[in-house]
Amino acid sequence: MVDALQFSNSQFTCPVTCYPARQAQRTVIVLPALGVTARKYAMLAQVLVGAGYNVLTTDWPGQGESLPRPGWRFNYGYRQLVEEFLPKLLLVAQRHFPDTQPVLLGHSLGGHIATLYAAANPASRVPVVGVACGNIHYRHWTGLGRLLTPSVALLCNLLASTFGHLPGKRIGFGGHEPRRLMRDWGRVAFSGNYRHLGLSLAPPSHSRVNSLYIQIADDNFAPLASTRGLAELIQAEPRIEQLASPRPPHENPHSAWLKAPQGVVACVKGWLVELPT
């Protein structure tokens, strides 16, 4: 089942794939990582359906099957995703699966957007699950990692400013990303906060959002300190579960879990059964 949403004054058309489950009470909305297309989440969606959840997957604007590609004319940042894209996606979920509770499941960048949405909507009853995601402040890494993160941020911003977008496929990081998004992402590497986005974010003490964060062992893209730094935006004492990577050590744990998502789904299901519907 396929639908679509229009984003940024209909500049972008973003296909949405719906996976129904029988007698589901919750609908899991999957928000992808930077440079990872929605079709990469098909196995995760199937396992979630098998666990009894409806699922929605989509590409970020201009990524995967969404057109047009970002460039000098087509641009957006974190704030538009939080204030426009995600609310529209929630409406698509409501239209296809009425009388079910939505759950945001964000991977990496998707976890950033889900968390910021929760911080901007502290009374929201939409639970948040973050997988392999974190605040990219350089202080959340040790050793050479403290130099690598801001260096990558500087390089990405330089390339995006030069080409009008990040040519992620050429450098092996991200996809065809909008320059404003990369600027928003990169500034966090230096500041550790999201004040530059202009969003009104409530303090964790005011949040009523239930959240779970899953950190994958040996994930150098989102180490435990980074995951905690993001989770603390909406929970003073966040719930963080650590899982071993289900794939061989030579595969990057940050995304390799998508090839065998059963452990993540079991963890999510065990948490969701504790929450009221």
C-alpha positions in Angstrom: 0.0 0.0 0.0 1.6 3.3 -1.1 0.6 6.9 -0.3 2.6 10.2 -0.6 3.0 13.5 1.2 3.9 16.9 -0.2 6.6 18.8 1.5 7.9 22.4 1.4 5.1 24.0 -0.5 4.8 20.8 -2.6 8.4 21.1 -3.8 9.0 17.5 -2.8 6.8 14.5 -3.2 7.6 11.8 -0.7 6.2 8.3 -1.3 5.0 6.5 1.9 4.8 2.7 2.1 2.2 1.2 4.5 2.5 -2.3 6.0 -0.7 -3.4 7.8 -0.8 -6.0 10.5 -3.9 -7.8 11.7 -5.6 -6.2 14.7 -2.7 -3.9 15.4 -3.1 -1.4 18.2 0.1 0.6 17.3 1.6 2.0 14.1 5.3 2.3 14.0 6.6 5.2 11.8 10.2 4.5 10.7 12.4 7.5 10.2 15.6 6.7 8.2 19.2 7.5 8.8 21.2 9.9 6.7 21.8 8.4 3.2 19.8 5.3 3.9 16.8 4.8 1.6 13.4 3.6 2.8 13.7 0.3 1.0 16.6 -0.6 3.3 14.0 -0.8 6.1 11.8 -3.4 4.4 13.0 -6.3 6.5 12.6 -4.2 9.7 9.0 -3.4 8.6 8.3 -7.1 8.0 9.6 -8.1 11.4 7.6 -5.4 13.0 4.4 -6.5 11.2 5.1 -10.0 12.4 5.3 -8.7 16.0 1.8 -7.2 15.5 2.5 -3.6 14.5 1.4 -1.6 11.5 4.4 0.2 9.9 5.0 3.2 7.7 8.3 3.8 5.9 9.3 6.8 3.8 12.3 8.5 2.3 13.4 12.0 3.5 12.6 14.7 1.0 14.7 14.3 -2.1 16.2 11.0 -1.0 15.6 7.5 -2.5 12.3 7.6 -4.4 11.4 11.1 -3.3 12.0 13.9 -5.9 13.4 16.3 -6.7 17.0 16.1 -5.5 18.1 18.8 -3.1 20.3 21.5 -4.7 20.6 25.3 -5.0 16.8 25.5 -5.6 15.6 22.8 -3.3 16.7 23.0 0.3 15.6 22.3 3.9 16.8 21.7 7.4 16.0 20.0 10.7 13.4 22.5 11.6 11.2 21.9 8.6 11.4 18.2 9.2 10.3 18.6 12.8 7.6 21.2 12.2 6.2 20.1 8.8 7.4 16.7 7.5 6.8 14.7 10.7 3.3 16.2 11.5 2.3 15.4 7.9 3.6 11.9 8.2 1.6 11.4 11.4 -1.5 12.5 9.5 -0.8 9.8 6.8 -0.5 7.2 9.6 -3.8 8.4 11.1 -5.5 8.2 7.7 -4.4 4.7 7.0 -4.5 3.3 10.5 -7.1 5.2 12.5 -7.7 4.3 16.1 -4.1 3.1 16.5 -1.4 4.8 18.5 1.6 6.1 16.5 5.2 5.3 17.6 8.2 7.0 16.1 11.2 4.8 15.5 14.2 6.8 14.3 17.5 5.5 13.1 20.5 7.9 13.4 19.2 11.1 11.7 15.7 9.7 12.2 16.4 9.5 15.9 17.4 13.2 16.0 14.2 14.3 14.3 12.0 12.1 16.5 13.7 13.4 19.6 13.5 17.0 18.6 9.8 16.5 17.7 9.2 15.1 21.2 11.2 18.0 22.9 9.1 20.5 20.9 5.9 18.8 21.8 6.3 17.7 25.4 2.7 16.9 25.9 2.7 14.5 23.0 1.5 11.0 23.5 3.6 9.6 20.7 6.3 7.3 22.1 9.8 7.7 20.7 12.3 4.9 20.0 15.8 5.9 18.9 18.1 3.2 17.4 21.8 3.8 16.8 21.5 7.5 17.2 23.0 10.2 19.3 24.1 13.8 19.9 27.2 14.2 17.7 29.0 16.7 20.0 32.7 15.9 19.9 32.9 15.5 23.7 30.8 12.3 23.4 33.8 10.6 21.7 37.2 9.7 23.1 40.7 9.8 21.6 40.9 10.5 17.9 37.1 10.3 17.7 37.0 13.8 19.2 38.8 15.1 16.2 37.1 13.0 13.6 33.5 14.2 14.2 34.1 17.9 13.9 36.4 17.3 10.9 33.7 15.4 9.1 31.2 18.2 9.9 33.5 20.8 8.5 34.2 18.7 5.3 30.5 18.1 4.8 29.6 21.7 5.1 32.4 22.8 2.8 31.2 20.3 0.1 27.5 21.2 0.6 28.4 24.9 0.3 30.4 24.3 -2.9 28.0 22.0 -4.7 24.7 23.2 -3.3 24.2 19.7 -1.7 26.3 17.1 0.0 27.5 14.6 -2.7 27.4 11.8 -0.1 27.7 8.9 -2.5 31.0 10.2 -3.8 32.6 10.5 -0.3 31.0 7.4 1.2 28.9 9.3 3.8 25.3 10.2 3.5 23.3 10.7 0.3 22.3 13.6 -1.9 21.7 15.8 1.2 20.5 19.4 1.4 23.1 22.0 2.5 20.9 23.4 5.3 20.4 20.0 6.8 24.2 19.4 6.8 24.8 22.8 8.3 22.2 22.0 11.1 23.8 18.6 11.7 27.4 19.9 11.7 26.9 22.7 14.2 25.9 20.2 16.8 29.3 18.6 16.6 30.8 21.8 18.0 28.1 23.1 20.3 26.4 19.9 21.6 23.0 21.7 21.5 20.2 22.5 19.0 19.6 26.1 19.8 20.6 27.2 16.3 17.5 25.5 14.9 15.1 28.1 16.4 12.8 25.4 17.8 11.1 25.9 21.2 12.3 22.9 23.1 10.9 22.1 26.5 13.2 21.0 29.3 13.1 17.3 30.1 11.3 17.9 33.4 8.3 19.1 31.4 8.2 16.2 29.0 5.5 13.5 29.2 6.9 11.6 26.2 7.8 7.9 26.8 11.1 7.1 25.1 13.5 4.2 24.6 16.9 4.4 23.1 18.8 1.4 21.8 22.6 1.6 21.5 24.4 -1.0 19.4 27.6 -2.2 20.9 30.8 -1.0 19.1 28.8 1.5 17.1 31.5 4.2 16.7 29.0 6.5 14.9 26.7 6.6 18.0 28.6 5.5 21.1 26.8 5.2 24.4 27.7 8.7 25.6 26.3 10.2 22.4 23.1 8.2 22.7 22.7 9.4 26.2 23.4 13.0 25.2 20.5 12.8 22.7 18.1 10.9 25.0 18.5 13.5 27.7 16.8 16.1 25.6 13.4 14.6 26.6 14.2 12.4 29.6 16.3 13.4 32.6 16.9 9.7 33.3 16.5 8.1 29.9 15.9 4.4 29.3 18.8 3.1 27.2 19.2 -0.5 26.2 22.5 -1.9 24.8 22.4 -4.7 22.2 25.1 -6.6 20.6 25.4 -6.2 16.8 23.6 -9.2 15.2 26.1 -9.2 12.3 29.8 -10.0 11.9 32.4 -7.6 13.3 33.5 -6.3 9.9 30.1 -4.9 9.2 29.4 -1.4 10.7 27.0 -1.9 13.6 25.5 1.5 13.0 23.4 0.1 10.1 24.3 -3.6 10.0 21.5 -4.4 12.5 19.0 -3.7 9.7 20.0 -7.0 8.1 18.9 -8.8 11.2 16.5 -6.5 13.1 14.9 -9.2 15.3 16.7 -8.3 18.4 15.8 -4.6 18.1 12.2 -5.5 17.4 12.1 -7.8 20.5 13.5 -5.0 22.6 11.0 -2.5 21.3 8.1 -4.9 21.8 9.1 -5.7 25.3 9.1 -2.0 26.1 5.9 -1.1 24.4 3.9 -3.8 26.3 4.7 -1.8 29.4 3.0 1.3 28.0 -0.7 2.1 28.0 -2.3 2.1 24.5 
